[in-house]
Amino acid sequence: MDQEIVAPAKRRGRPRRYAEYEQLLAELPPKMAKRPRYVNGIGLFRGERETTAWIKFSLPKGGMFRGRAYEPGEAAEIKLGKLSSWTWEQLETERNRLVGRAERGEALEDAPVVRFSNHALEWLENRRGVVKGFAVESGHVKNSLVPFFGNMSLGTITSQDVNKWQAKQLEGLAPASVQRQLTTLKTILNDSKRAGLLDRNPCQDAKKLKGIEPRQRYLDIAEASKLVTASAEIAEWMPDFLSWLLHSGMRRGEALGLTWDDIRKVSDLTVVSIRNTKTGKPRFISCSEAMVGILDRRRKANPDSKRVFPIPLIALKRKMKKLRDKTGIEDIRLHDLRRTNATHLARAGVDLRTLSGRIGHRDLTMLHSVYSVFDKDDQAANAAQEVFGDYAQVMAKVKG
């Protein structure tokens, strides 16, 4: 059955103005098999079911359109859709718009609207299996950020929106908890900025949260000795684990994730390769004598384990609660042992650059992060030995 010829809908204007297009339409064959026919850059193609409208124009500076890259001087041929959906005036307007953008070297397509929820969930998925705190970040995104910012376009989020969100969160949460959520929001929006979706992170201009006091707790030597020796009555592995944190300055997750493949020898020096870091940048630290002794004991205690400290996190938390109750040192956390390490080693004369490399501060350059172990980091290991000693020797004296 021959196709019925349908003229463009609601065609307005003087008949003579669009006479060329009317003539082009009238002269189309009943069925076309190849390319559209054009007049003044506007083309028509009659298929089996419908007649479609097209535009053809040159790109003197090249460009991208609908996923295709065009070289400078190449022509673009674009299908707009059913002819019945366009008037001749609309077709000319669209042609002129695209020709103008092409001649000025501008993007031919407007940037798509990216919702916060889409970008945040994609960002979160890319973090899966990469960061240790994925579960925490997932809770921030799904429970706190997406419910508030989800339907907003990334480009429309303002510092006032961030302020409103902060105020809402503070109604039921402590400032420190909101600050952790805000850190996740900042990271997501910084990722948007790097992707070219934002010119500026609105969190930069938001109000600063009040009532947050950074934790600065560290142990003196007497407290550290008391904590380590008392832990022997709670779990066989616990003195080794606590002593390891004191000597190395490693984060809890870094120590728990340590495998025997991460232990290296450099001449007479035992070195730990830390890959599972908070910043994602690996680093190396030298082992003190006590750390070497800990490694020997852990290998004998767990000969079949791939991990140096095969300790479930939930068990570690339970044991730490018992230890706090036993010693009366109730305001201590495992992370405080890291602060204790840095505080006493700095006091012992280890220079801050070497110490920063040892504990893995994020502002350290990669060159220093890799080579500090062969430079002055052995001094830090020696200082750790002198400051903290070897709990095993202390225990031997106590038992003797």
N, C-alpha and C positions, 0 to 999 in steps of 0.2 A: 504494500500500500504506500502510495507516494506521500511524503511528508507535507503537511500543511505549512505554508509559509507564514510565520508569525512576525509581525513588525515589532520593533522595540516599544515597550510600554510607555505611555504618557510622554510622547515625543512632542517637545515644544519648540518654538522659534519660527523664524521665517522659512518657508519651504525652500527658497533658493540657497539659504545658508548651509543646509544639510543635503542638498541635492546630490552631491557626489556619493554620499553614503547610501542614499536611497537607491541610486542607480546601481551601486555595487551590490546591494542586497538583491535587487531585481534581476541582476545578471548572473547570480550564482547558479551553478548547475543543480539539479535536484538532489544529487548526492556527490560529495567530494571525497577523494581518496587520499589526497596529499596535504600540502600545507595550505594555510589560510590565504586569502587574497586581500591585498592592502590598498588603502587610499590614505595618504597623509599620516602614515604610521598607525592607522586603525584598521584592523583586519577582521574578516568574517570567515567562518568555516561552517559549512552545512554538513552535518553527519546524518546518520540514519534516524536519530530521534529528535535532534534539536540543532539549532544554529547557535554557535558560540562566538563571543567577542574576544578579540586579541589586540595586543599593543606591541609594536616593534619600535625600538629606539636604540641609538648608539650610546656606548659608554666610553667617552674619550679618555677617562682616567681609570677605567676598570671598576670593579666592585663585586659585591656579593648580593645575590637575590635568590630567595627560596632554596638556600643550601648550595647554590652553584656559584663558582668563582668565574668572573669574566675578565679577560685580559684587556688592557687599554686599547680602545678602538673597536672592540668586538661588539656585535649587536645582540641585544636581548629580545627574545620573542616570548611574550607572556600571555597565558590564557587567563581571562578575567571571569569567565563563566557564561551563563546563558545570556544571549542577546536580549531576551525579553525582560531581563532584570536591569537593563541599562537604557538610558536615553542617549542620543548622540551628544548632547551637551555634557553629560556625565562622562562619557568616553573621552571626549576632548580634554576635560578637566583632569582626568586621571592620567592621560598621556602627557599633558603639560607638566603635571606634578612630578612624574618620574623623569621626564627629560630634563627638567630644571635641576633636580637632585643629581642626576648623572653628570650634567655639565659642571656643577659646582663641586663634584667629588664627594657629595654627602652620602650617608647611608640610604639605600633605597627603601629599607623597611624600618618602621618604628620598632624600637626595642620592646620585646614582649614583657608584659607585666609579670614580675616574679613575686609571688606571695612569700611572706616570712615563713609560713608553715612548710611550704615546699622546699625552700632552701635549707631551713633548719633541719628537717628530717633527712634530707640528702647529706648534709654535713655530718649529722649524727651517724648515719649508716657508714660513711667513710671512716669514722673513728672506731668502728667495731673491730675488736681484735688488735687495735693499734695502741690504744691508750689504756692504762691500768684503771682509770676512773670512769670507764665507759658507763657502768651502771648508774653512777652518780649523775653524770652528764645527761644520760637518758631520762632520769627523773626530773632534772631541771627543765629539759626541753619539753617533755610531754605533759608534765604536771603544772609547770609554772609559766613557761614562755609562750608556747603555742596557744594555750587558752586565752591569753591576752593579746598577743601580737599576730596570731595566726593568719587572720584575713587581711592584714595590712600589706600593702605593697612595700617592698624593701626601701624603695626610694622615697616613701612618704613618712617613714618613721622619724619622729623628731625627738629632741631632748626632752620636750614636755611630755611626750608619750612615755619615755623612760622614767621620768619623775612620777607620773601617775601610777605606773606599774610598781615602782618602789614603794610608794605610799600604800598601795593596796596590799603588797606583800608584808609590809611592816605591821599591818593590823593583826596578823596571826603568827609572825615569825620574828626571831631575834635578829638584830642587825647583822650579826656575823653570818647567819644563814642566808639572808638576802644578798649579802656581799658575794657569797659563793655562787649564787644564781646569776648575779650581775656579771661575774667573771665569765661565766659560760656565754651570756648574751654578748659581751664584748668580743669574745673569741669568734662567735658566729658572724657578727657584723664586720669584724676585721677580715674574715674570710670573704665576705661579700665585697668588701672594698678591694681586696686583691684581685677578685674576679671581674672588677670593673662595673659592678652593679651599684656601688655607692661612691660618692665623692668624699664623704666624711662620715666617720662613725659617730652617731648621735650620742653615744655614751660618753664621749669626750666632754660634752657640754652639759651633761646631766649633773644634778646636785650630788655632792659627796655625802655618802652615808655617815651618820654620826653614831657614836656609842660603840665603836669597834676598837678594841685595844688589842694590838698584836701580842701574842703569847711569847714571852721571853724566858721561860723557865729553863734552867739548867741545874745540874747537880754539882755539889762540891764533891771533893774526892772521898770524904767520909760517907756521904750518901750513896755515891756510886758503888763503893766497896760493900756497903751494907746491902744494897739492892742485889748485887751479883751473888754474894755469898748466901743470902737468904733464899735465893731462887733455887738453890740446889735441893732444898727440901720439898719443892713443889713439882719439879720435873727434871729428869736427868739431863735433857738437852738445854734447859733454860739458861744456866750460867754461860754456856758456850755462845748461845744466841745473843744475850745481853752484852757479853764481853766483846763479841764481834761488832755490834753496833757502836760500842764505845770506841773501839780501836779504829774502825773504818770510817765512821761518819756516814754510813750508807742509810738510805731511807728503808723503812720497814719492808715495802714491796720489793725493793731492789735486792735485799738480803733473802727474802723468801723465794724470789725467782732465780736465785743464783744456782747454776748447774756446775758440775765438775768440768764441763767443757770450757767454762769461763775462767778456770784457773790455769795460769801460764807460768812458765819459768823463763827468766831472762838472766842468763849467767847464774849467779848465786842468789838472785832476787826472785821471790814469788810474787806474781802480779795477778790482780783480779781484773778481768774485763767485764765491765758493767754495761750490758746492752739494754736492759729493761729500765730505762730512766724516765723521769717525769718529763724532761724536755725533749725526749726522743733522740738525744745525741749521746752516743756511747762515750765512756771514759775509762781510764785505767787508774788503779791505785796500787801502791806497794803494800805488801803485808808486813806487819810487825812480827816479832818472834812469837808472840802470843797468838796471833792470827794463824801462823803456820801450825802451831800446836793444836788449835781448834780444828783446822782442816784435817789433821791426822786423826783426831778423836772422832770426828763426824764420819770420816770414811770407814773407820773400824765399826762404828755404831750402826751405820746404814750402808753396808757394802753393795746392796743391790739397787740403791736409789740413784736416780740421775741428778737429783737436787741435793745441794749441800745441807739445806735445812728443810726436810720434808715435813713441815709443820702446817696443819690446817689453820687457817686464819681464825676460825671460831674458837679453836682450842687455845690459840695464843691469847686471844682476848680474855678467855676465862681464867687462864693462868695468871695473866697480868692483874686481874682483879684480886685474885687470891694473894698475890705478892704485895699489892698495895695494902691489903688488910693486914697481912702478916708484919710488914715493916712499919706501918703507920705513915708511910710516905704516900699520901692519898692523891696529891696533886701532880703526879708524874705520869707522863705518857711515853710511849716508845720513841716518838719523834723528839722528845726532850733529850734523849741520849745523843742524837745527832747534834743538837745545839751544845750539849756538854762537850762533845768532841771538838767542835770548832772553837768554843770559848777557851778551853784549856790549852789547845795546841797553839792558838794565837798568843796566849799568855806565855807559853813556853818558848816563843821566839820564831815559830814558823811564819814565813812571810805570807801576806794575805793573798798574793797571786797564786802561790803554790797551794795554799789552803783552799782557795776557790776552785782550783782544778780538781783537788782531791774530793771535795764534797759535791761538786757538780753544779755550780751556779750557772744559770742560763746565759749570763752575759759573757761567758768565757768563749774566746775564739776557738775554732776547731784545732788550729795548730797547737795552741797551748794545751788544749784538752788531751791531745794525743801524746805530746812529747814531755809534759810536765813529769810523768812518771820516771823518765830517764834523766831528768834534770835535778830537781830538788825534792821530789816527792819521797825519796827514801829517807830524807831528813824528817819528814812528817811521820813516817812509819817508826823511826827510831824514837822520836819524841813521844809518840803514842805508847811505845813500850815503856819508856821511862816514867811517863805520867800515870798510866793505868796499871802497869805491871801485869802479872799473869795470875789470874784468880786460882789456877790449878796449884801453883806453888803456895799461895795463901792457904788454900784448903788443906794441902799436905801438912803445912805447919800446924794448922788447927787440929787435924786428926792426930798428928804426932804428939 
